[in-house]
Amino acid sequence: MINDNWKAEDYAFHARFVSDLSQEVIRDLSPQQGETILDLGCGDGVLSREIMRQGCNVIGIDSSPDFVSAAHSIGVDARLCDAQSIEFDGEFDAVFSNAALHWMKRQREVSFRVHRALKPGGRFVAEMGGQGNIATLSEAMHTALDEIGIDFSQRNPWTFPDPGSHAKLLSEVGFEVRKCKLRDRTTPLPTDIHGWLATFTRKLLSDLDAAAREAVTNRIAELCRPKLCGPDETWKVDYVRLNFVAI
């Protein structure tokens, strides 16, 4: 499914920390010169380009036309494609993904297709939102939407698995799991919570008119303020990441 709910310029301004804080997943990937690597959900291509600079051949895929265009603009071979429908077969030394898998509801299908895309002995290395990710924000979204008669659980765009269930899923589609663990990564925001909400809830609130969307985001910010905003008005987000390596 093509997704036009992303704006690469907004993402770069409000959420550059997503790629800036990717040291662990890049270290887990340990890209080697000459490898062919698929970047699953490549976004604007910044990490694809970093992997390319280490001598790898990289193909990026993303379901957002705006992201694919941004990735092309920095020299990445990016293709418009839903990661839940990839048809590669034994082509990659590694499949890499950062901050994309939690947007994909069909986790088993994605994992199966990734396994098929890898060469024998190839590795699947990823970081995604894990159990407890954005808990404060999610609770606030649930409350704010419930107040206007909308069930958040019916439109929640994310899936944040626990390590045990995700390792089991990976094993069931043929992987040997080498690592699957949660880590807290509370993250200061470069702008504020309104910038985060404008960037990451575009799909969640897409059917609301501008006035209703503003009212909901203001209410979410109000509910989050006690836990996520400091006395100096610096906002943070309560991220929990799931990092895994599977062969």
GISUL-V836412 format. One record per pair of residues at least 24 apart in sequence whose C-alpha atoms are under 6 Angstrom apart, sorted by the first residue. I is the first residue (numbers start at 1). GAP is how many residues later the second one is. D is the distance in Angstrom with one decimal. If there is no record, write none. Layout:
i: [I | I]
gap: [GAP | GAP]
d: [D | D]
This chain:
i: [1 | 2 | 3 | 3 | 4 | 5 | 5 | 8 | 8 | 14 | 29 | 35 | 36 | 36 | 37 | 37 | 37 | 37 | 38 | 39 | 39 | 40 | 40 | 41 | 43 | 44 | 44 | 45 | 84 | 88 | 89 | 89 | 90 | 90 | 90 | 91 | 91 | 91 | 92 | 92 | 93 | 93 | 94 | 94 | 94 | 95 | 96 | 96 | 97 | 98 | 98 | 99 | 99 | 101 | 102 | 102 | 102 | 102 | 103 | 112 | 121 | 122 | 123 | 123 | 124 | 124 | 125 | 125 | 126 | 126 | 127 | 127 | 128 | 128 | 129 | 129 | 129 | 130 | 130 | 130 | 130 | 130 | 130 | 131 | 131 | 131 | 133 | 133 | 134 | 134 | 140 | 140 | 141 | 144 | 175 | 175 | 176 | 176 | 177 | 178 | 178 | 179 | 179 | 180 | 180 | 181 | 181 | 182 | 182 | 183 | 183 | 184 | 185 | 185 | 186 | 186 | 186 | 187 | 187 | 188 | 188 | 189 | 189 | 192]
gap: [81 | 61 | 60 | 61 | 60 | 197 | 198 | 58 | 59 | 181 | 96 | 58 | 56 | 57 | 55 | 56 | 57 | 58 | 57 | 57 | 58 | 56 | 57 | 59 | 24 | 26 | 27 | 26 | 26 | 29 | 27 | 28 | 27 | 28 | 29 | 26 | 27 | 28 | 26 | 27 | 26 | 29 | 28 | 29 | 30 | 29 | 29 | 30 | 29 | 28 | 29 | 28 | 29 | 27 | 26 | 27 | 56 | 57 | 55 | 61 | 126 | 125 | 123 | 124 | 121 | 122 | 119 | 120 | 117 | 118 | 115 | 116 | 113 | 114 | 31 | 112 | 113 | 30 | 31 | 32 | 110 | 111 | 112 | 29 | 30 | 31 | 106 | 107 | 104 | 105 | 80 | 83 | 79 | 72 | 71 | 72 | 70 | 71 | 69 | 67 | 68 | 65 | 66 | 63 | 64 | 61 | 62 | 59 | 60 | 57 | 58 | 56 | 54 | 55 | 51 | 52 | 53 | 49 | 50 | 47 | 48 | 46 | 47 | 43]
d: [5.6 | 4.9 | 5.3 | 4.8 | 5.4 | 5.8 | 5.6 | 6.0 | 5.5 | 5.8 | 5.8 | 6.0 | 5.3 | 5.5 | 5.5 | 5.9 | 5.0 | 5.7 | 4.7 | 4.9 | 5.7 | 6.0 | 4.9 | 5.3 | 5.1 | 5.1 | 4.6 | 4.3 | 4.9 | 4.7 | 5.4 | 4.3 | 4.7 | 4.6 | 4.3 | 5.7 | 5.7 | 5.7 | 4.7 | 5.5 | 5.7 | 4.8 | 5.3 | 4.7 | 5.8 | 4.9 | 5.0 | 5.6 | 4.6 | 5.7 | 4.9 | 6.0 | 4.7 | 5.8 | 5.7 | 5.8 | 5.3 | 5.0 | 5.0 | 5.4 | 6.0 | 5.8 | 5.6 | 4.4 | 5.8 | 5.1 | 5.9 | 4.6 | 5.8 | 5.6 | 5.6 | 4.5 | 5.6 | 5.3 | 5.2 | 4.7 | 5.7 | 4.3 | 5.1 | 5.9 | 5.6 | 5.0 | 4.6 | 5.0 | 5.1 | 4.9 | 4.8 | 4.4 | 5.0 | 5.3 | 5.2 | 5.7 | 5.8 | 6.0 | 5.7 | 5.4 | 5.4 | 5.2 | 4.3 | 5.4 | 5.5 | 4.9 | 5.0 | 5.6 | 4.2 | 5.6 | 5.6 | 5.5 | 4.5 | 5.7 | 5.4 | 4.5 | 5.1 | 5.5 | 5.7 | 4.6 | 5.0 | 5.3 | 5.3 | 5.9 | 4.1 | 5.6 | 5.3 | 5.5]
